[in-house]
Amino acid sequence: MQELQDVVSSLADELRVPGVAVGLLHDGREEYAFHGLTSIENPLPVDERTLFLCGSTTKTFTATALMLLVDEGRLELEDPVRTHLPDFRVEDEDAASGVTVLQLLNHTAGWDGDFFKNTGDGDDALARYVEAMAGLRQLAPPGTAVSYNNASFAVVGRLVEKLAGAPYEAALRTLLLGPLHLEDTLLFSRDLMTRRCAVGHQRLQDGSAAVQPYGLPRAENAVGGLATTTRDLIAWARFHLQDGRSVLQQMREPTVEAPGWSSGDAVGLSWLLDDVAGLRVAGHGGSMPGQLSLFKMVPERDFALAACTNCHPTGGAFNERLMHWAWATVLDAPIPDPETAARSDDEVQPFCGTYETVANIVNVAPHSEGVSLEVVDRPEVLEELGLDPEQEPPIPFLFRAGDGDRIICPTGDYRGSKGFFVRDGGGQVTAVNAFGRYMPRSTSSSGAAQLESPFASST
């Protein structure tokens, strides 16, 4: 539809996103829109064959491959991970011995999840990565807290390759990509070299943009390594919406509730579930250096929306506003703005302080009738990803009206991002769950020296 193209072009120009690709499925009909350039340094027009990195939408492919193996009787969701990976370890032995396959798939494994490590380009890269997880700190016992966990999906990928008897990439091609004829969905840089690929950009605070490093180390392919097109993503949506196998429908059933969580109010098996304007949504999306993607399905309406953008953080604003347009125009279900309630500096003081994970330090401070979250990336993480230390300004959040400790970002590139604070039995604030991550409160004033980094260790 011309309206889709007009909206895509207008939003991309307004938000200064260099290139975007969008796919829409509704009532059995597919529509596509493409706009802009692959790169500001070596520009080519974005078209229907342009490959974007879809980031963590890859997790739905990895989980689906594992569920097909479940359907074949190769494993069960309640199996301890060590049933299939006897040498699996994290820092907490009880967690390592007791964590289940289900807890990997629904982000409740509980250890530090943003662990990125380059373990080489060999077929043993994923096995070596999982071995290197031995030093990961446990933030919460398995099954007790929802916290977005990249490392868990590396373990899922390792299960796939162990049970399929082939490296993850070959197993995914055999189990899914080949049978579904997803010929434009690729994992290896050697396969991308002859293709038109979108390059990631970072919008800097002075208004300029910088090209970002491309892709992730091979060990993270199962976590977020797929390069694909919006046409293949819509084909992926059709597969999940129309294939009648119970094992695929089971993936969209809630396994844990997570009210106020940034990624959805419940989690299925990799799918992030939410109720948006009265419609049940199963979706994902992903963030890669300089690229942000959106993937949403509404099964009851045979609807799917996929968007790929090549600029951070404005690509997130593009995706959020495109989703609002689609809900209002295509689904006739406008998304209402959330009600928020301002709080004084005195009221927000109990929430202020420093929170930390293996990847970030987050400083919470009073800000304009709410709080601000300043996210400081740890230098060793940026080094692993080949990124420059360009930090973003603090992100404002207001408290949700009537929802106690739940917060939401009302403006800017992170508009709509949700979170909540966590209290102990005595009412003390002990953690914040923001950007999908459970972040314990630091016991030091700076929070910078509390963790022994696992990035330097490998086996």
Secondary structure, DSSP 8 states (H G I E B T S, - for coil): -HHHHHHHHHHHHHHT-SEEEEEEEETTEEEEEEEEBS-SSS--B--TT-BEE-GGGHHHHHHHHHHHHHHTTS--TTSBGGGT-TT---S-HHHHHH-BHHHHHTT-S-B---------SSTTHHHHHHHHGGG--BSS-TTS-----HHHHHHHHHHHHHHHTS-HHHHHIIIIITTTT-TT-B--HHHHTTS-B---EEE-TTS-EEE---S--GGGHHHH--EE-HHHHHHHHHHHHH---HHHHHTTS-SEE-TT-TT-SEE-SS-EEEEETTEEEEEEEEEETTEEEEEEEEGGGTEEEEEEE-SBTHHHHHHHHHHHHHHHHTSS-------EE---HHHHGGG-EEEE-SSEEEEEEEETTEEEEEEEE-HHHHHHHT--------EEEEEETTSTTEEE--SGGGTT-EEEEEE-TTS-EEEEEETTEEEEB-SSSS-TTSS--STT---
